[in-house]
Amino acid sequence: MKIKDVIDALEMFAPLPLQDGFDNAGLQIGLTDAEVTGALLCLDVTEAVIDEAIALGYNLIVSHHPLLFKAIKSVTGRDYVTRCIMKAVKNDVTVYSMHTNLDNASRGVNYKMAEKIGLTNVRILEPKEGMLLKFVTFVPESKAEDVRNALFNAGCGCIGNYDSCSYNTDGTGTFRAKEGTHPYCGLIGELHEEKEVRIETILPAYRKTEILKILSDVHPYEEPAFDFYPLQNEWNQAGAGLVGELAEPETEHDFLSRIKKIFETGCVKHSNMTGRLIQKVALCGGAGAFLLPKAVRAHADVFITGEVKYHDYFYYENDILVAEIGHYESEQYTKEILYSIIRDKFPTLSIQMTRINTNPIKYF
């Protein structure tokens, strides 16, 4: 298989349109038409990681954090980013990153954190907005089921934990086929009436082009009619952070002790303990302190993230237990997600998670 085949599988799991506006996820360095010799998975791309890939004979590195985040005006080797660029290009190593698109994806970074902690009934803390479209088309009664099923199979009709969602209205369509057309029903030059079904369903906006191709392939009409309507609904299948529940409540001390062990952190910074029991847990990998107000509104007992600002500890001290475990520590298991995506699709491809701890923060 080629590198682009692996990238397609990654983007099927976490499409690039899910990334936040400030981000630069996606292809960082290299070409994608080459045959893939192996994939090395990491949180950060460093010179040591590239050396590891070269030693393994791998020509693909998949990272969580993008190597190229800010504009590069010169490649001189003055910093680790440009040295990595030079080394990767010289050795034909392609670098691809799955960042906030993987944070925001269903079963992404935060879901892995929740899995490690043992949370159930998980739901997104801040769902994405403005990413949904309502799709409407008009189909002859005899073909309505075929078109509906094709749309569902292409990703339409998902609302929360339900799929195959649609609304259908019977009606009558009219049209007159002109010379040079090939109508599915009716005669050229004659006004025709056809019993039709108006199918309404919902889809992520980034799948619009794909859905139009599916419609063209399965709709019996030469010129199918359709409409798209932008929606402001929250999309509960994608977004930032998670909140879920523990099977049994734990004391603050026991919970923080367990978190320290799970995430192998040098220390857990936390706000004052008040004696509350911990059962509802909110979390966000990386720099997730912006979600603290959402966690409080969700009535979570604790909020876990990688980075918290100093004054947040003051502001939320009476509302919630705040636990800061380190950026790297909170996202380290992202490599397991990348491994599962690629292994499931390409079971014969050589894949390894890096043996290098790329955390730039050390504990004295």
C-alpha positions in Angstrom: 0.0 0.0 0.0 1.0 3.6 -0.5 1.5 6.3 2.2 -1.6 8.0 0.9 -3.7 4.9 1.7 -2.6 5.1 5.3 -3.4 8.8 5.4 -6.9 8.1 3.9 -7.6 5.7 6.8 -6.5 8.2 9.4 -8.6 10.9 7.9 -11.6 8.6 7.7 -11.4 8.2 11.5 -10.7 11.9 12.2 -11.4 14.1 9.1 -9.3 17.2 8.8 -12.3 19.6 8.8 -12.8 18.7 12.5 -9.6 20.5 13.4 -9.8 23.9 15.1 -9.1 27.1 13.1 -5.7 27.8 14.7 -4.4 24.3 13.9 -2.2 22.8 11.1 -3.0 19.1 11.2 -2.4 17.0 8.1 0.6 16.4 5.8 3.6 18.2 7.2 6.5 16.9 5.1 7.0 14.6 2.1 5.2 12.9 -0.6 2.3 10.4 -0.3 2.6 8.3 -3.6 5.5 6.2 -2.3 5.0 2.7 -1.0 4.9 2.8 2.7 7.7 0.8 4.4 6.4 1.2 7.9 4.8 3.7 10.3 6.3 5.1 13.5 3.8 6.7 15.8 4.6 9.5 18.3 3.2 12.5 20.2 5.9 14.9 19.0 8.3 14.9 16.0 11.9 15.3 17.2 15.3 14.6 15.6 15.6 11.5 17.7 12.2 10.2 16.5 13.2 10.7 12.9 16.5 8.9 13.6 14.4 6.1 15.0 12.2 5.9 11.9 15.3 5.8 9.7 16.9 3.0 11.8 13.7 1.0 11.4 13.6 1.6 7.7 10.2 3.3 8.0 9.3 6.2 5.6 6.2 7.4 7.5 5.9 9.2 10.9 2.5 9.9 12.3 2.4 12.3 15.1 -0.2 14.0 17.3 1.4 17.4 17.6 2.2 19.1 14.2 5.8 19.7 13.6 4.9 22.8 11.5 2.7 25.0 13.5 3.9 28.4 12.6 5.1 29.8 9.3 8.7 28.8 8.4 10.6 31.6 6.6 13.9 29.8 6.3 15.3 26.3 6.7 18.7 26.8 8.2 19.0 24.2 11.0 18.9 26.9 13.7 16.1 25.2 15.6 14.8 21.7 16.0 11.9 22.2 13.6 14.1 23.1 10.7 16.6 20.4 11.6 13.7 17.9 11.5 12.6 19.2 8.2 16.0 18.8 6.7 16.5 15.4 8.1 13.1 14.1 7.0 13.5 15.4 3.5 17.0 14.1 3.1 15.9 10.6 4.1 12.6 10.6 2.3 10.6 10.4 5.5 7.0 11.6 5.3 5.5 13.3 8.4 1.8 13.4 9.0 0.0 14.9 12.0 -3.4 14.2 13.6 -4.0 17.0 16.1 -7.2 18.8 17.1 -9.1 16.8 14.5 -8.2 13.7 16.6 -9.0 15.7 19.8 -12.5 16.5 18.5 -13.2 13.2 16.9 -15.5 10.5 18.3 -13.3 7.9 19.9 -10.4 10.3 19.8 -7.9 11.6 22.4 -10.4 12.3 25.2 -12.2 9.0 24.7 -8.9 7.2 25.2 -8.3 9.2 28.5 -11.8 8.3 29.6 -11.2 4.6 28.8 -8.0 4.6 30.9 -9.8 6.1 33.8 -12.8 3.8 33.5 -15.5 6.3 32.8 -18.9 5.3 31.5 -21.8 7.2 29.9 -19.3 9.6 28.3 -20.4 12.6 26.3 -18.8 15.5 24.7 -18.3 18.5 27.0 -18.3 21.2 24.2 -20.0 19.9 21.0 -19.1 21.5 17.7 -21.6 23.9 16.3 -22.3 25.0 12.7 -20.9 21.8 11.2 -24.2 20.2 10.2 -26.3 20.4 7.1 -29.9 19.3 6.4 -30.1 17.6 3.1 -33.4 17.3 1.1 -34.0 15.4 -2.1 -37.0 14.2 -4.1 -37.2 10.6 -5.2 -39.8 8.4 -7.0 -41.7 6.3 -4.5 -40.3 3.1 -6.0 -36.7 4.2 -5.5 -37.0 6.1 -2.2 -35.7 3.2 0.0 -32.7 2.6 -2.2 -31.7 6.3 -2.1 -32.3 6.5 1.6 -30.1 3.5 2.4 -27.3 4.8 0.1 -27.4 8.2 2.0 -27.3 6.4 5.4 -24.4 4.2 4.3 -22.5 7.3 3.3 -22.9 8.9 6.7 -26.2 10.8 6.6 -28.8 10.5 9.3 -26.7 10.3 12.5 -28.2 12.1 15.5 -26.6 11.3 18.9 -26.7 7.6 19.4 -29.2 7.1 16.6 -28.5 6.5 12.9 -30.7 6.1 9.8 -32.6 9.2 10.8 -34.8 10.9 8.2 -38.2 12.5 7.6 -40.2 11.5 4.6 -43.2 13.3 3.0 -45.3 12.0 0.1 -46.1 14.4 -2.7 -46.3 14.9 -6.5 -43.5 16.1 -8.6 -43.9 17.6 -12.1 -41.4 18.0 -15.0 -41.2 18.2 -18.7 -38.2 16.5 -20.4 -36.7 18.4 -23.4 -35.1 17.2 -26.5 -31.7 15.4 -25.9 -32.7 14.2 -22.4 -33.1 10.6 -21.2 -35.9 10.8 -18.6 -36.3 7.9 -16.1 -40.1 8.3 -16.5 -42.4 10.4 -18.7 -42.1 11.3 -22.4 -40.0 13.9 -24.0 -42.0 17.1 -24.6 -44.9 16.1 -22.3 -45.6 17.4 -18.8 -45.3 14.5 -16.4 -46.5 14.0 -12.9 -44.8 11.5 -10.6 -45.5 10.3 -7.1 -42.4 11.2 -5.1 -41.0 11.1 -1.6 -39.3 14.2 -0.1 -36.4 12.8 2.0 -34.9 15.0 4.7 -31.8 13.9 6.6 -28.7 15.4 8.3 -25.0 15.2 7.6 -21.6 16.7 8.5 -20.9 19.6 6.2 -17.5 18.3 5.2 -19.3 15.3 3.5 -21.3 17.5 1.2 -19.3 16.6 -2.0 -19.3 12.9 -1.2 -23.1 12.9 -0.6 -23.7 14.7 -4.0 -21.7 12.0 -5.7 -23.6 9.2 -4.0 -26.9 11.0 -5.0 -25.8 11.2 -8.6 -24.9 7.5 -8.6 -28.1 6.1 -7.0 -30.8 8.6 -7.9 -32.8 7.4 -11.0 -33.4 10.9 -12.3 -31.0 12.4 -14.8 -31.2 15.7 -12.9 -32.1 15.0 -9.3 -33.4 17.9 -7.3 -31.8 18.6 -3.9 -31.3 21.3 -1.3 -28.8 21.9 1.5 -29.7 24.0 4.6 -27.1 25.1 7.1 -27.9 24.2 10.7 -26.7 25.7 14.0 -27.5 22.6 16.0 -24.8 21.3 18.3 -23.1 18.2 16.9 -22.8 15.8 19.8 -20.5 13.4 17.9 -17.6 15.9 17.7 -16.1 18.5 20.0 -13.8 19.3 22.9 -13.5 17.5 26.2 -15.6 14.8 27.7 -17.6 14.2 30.8 -18.5 10.8 32.2 -19.1 8.8 35.4 -17.2 6.4 37.6 -19.0 3.2 38.5 -18.4 3.9 42.2 -17.5 7.2 43.9 -13.9 7.7 45.1 -12.4 10.0 47.7 -10.4 12.9 46.2 -7.1 11.4 47.5 -7.8 7.9 46.1 -8.9 9.4 42.8 -5.8 11.6 42.4 -3.5 8.7 43.4 -5.0 6.5 40.7 -4.8 9.3 38.1 -1.1 9.8 39.0 -0.5 6.1 38.4 -2.5 5.8 35.2 -0.8 8.7 33.5 2.6 8.1 35.0 3.0 11.7 35.9 5.8 13.2 38.0 3.2 15.0 40.0 -0.4 16.0 39.9 -1.1 19.7 40.6 -4.5 20.2 42.1 -6.7 22.7 43.8 -7.8 22.4 47.4 -9.4 19.2 48.5 -12.8 19.8 50.2 -13.8 16.2 51.1 -16.1 15.8 48.1 -16.6 12.4 46.6 -15.5 12.0 43.0 -18.0 10.3 40.6 -18.7 12.7 37.7 -15.4 13.4 35.9 -14.7 16.0 33.2 -11.5 16.0 31.2 -9.6 17.3 28.2 -6.2 16.3 26.9 -3.6 18.9 26.4 -4.3 22.6 27.2 -7.9 22.2 28.2 -8.4 24.8 30.9 -10.8 26.8 28.6 -13.4 24.1 29.3 -13.4 24.6 33.1 -16.7 26.7 32.9 -18.3 23.8 30.9 -17.1 21.3 33.4 -18.7 23.3 36.3 -22.0 23.7 34.4 -22.0 19.9 33.8 -21.8 19.5 37.6 -18.6 17.5 37.4 -16.7 16.8 40.6 -13.3 17.0 39.0 -11.7 18.4 35.9 -8.6 16.8 34.6 -6.4 18.4 31.9 -2.8 18.8 30.9 -2.3 22.5 31.6 -4.1 25.0 33.9 -3.5 28.7 34.4 -2.5 29.9 37.9 -5.5 32.1 38.5 -7.9 29.3 37.4 -7.1 27.5 40.7 -8.4 30.5 42.6 -11.4 31.2 40.5 -12.9 27.6 40.6 -11.7 26.5 44.0 -15.2 26.2 45.4 -16.8 24.8 42.3 -14.7 21.8 41.3 -11.5 19.9 42.0 -9.0 20.9 39.4 -6.3 18.4 38.5 -3.4 19.3 36.2 -1.4 16.2 35.0 0.9 17.6 32.3 0.4 18.1 28.6 2.4 15.1 27.4 1.1 12.8 30.2 -2.5 13.6 29.3 -2.1 12.8 25.6 0.5 10.0 25.7 -2.0 7.3 24.9 -2.9 8.9 21.6 -0.3 6.7 20.1 -2.5 3.7 20.9 -5.4 5.3 18.9 -3.1 5.8 15.9 -1.9 2.2 16.2 -5.4 0.8 16.2 -6.6 2.8 13.2 -3.6 1.7 11.1 -3.5 -1.9 12.4 -7.2 -2.5 11.8 -6.9 -1.3 8.1 -3.5 -2.6 7.3 -2.8 -5.7 9.4 0.4 -6.6 7.5 2.1 -3.2 7.7 5.0 -2.8 10.1 4.0 -0.3 12.8 5.7 0.8 16.0 5.0 3.3 18.7 8.1 5.3 19.4 10.3 4.2 22.3 11.4 7.8 22.9 9.8 10.0 25.6 9.5 13.3 23.8 8.2 15.2 26.8 10.3 18.4 27.0 9.3 19.0 30.6 11.4 17.2 33.3 10.7 16.8 37.0 13.5 17.5 39.4 
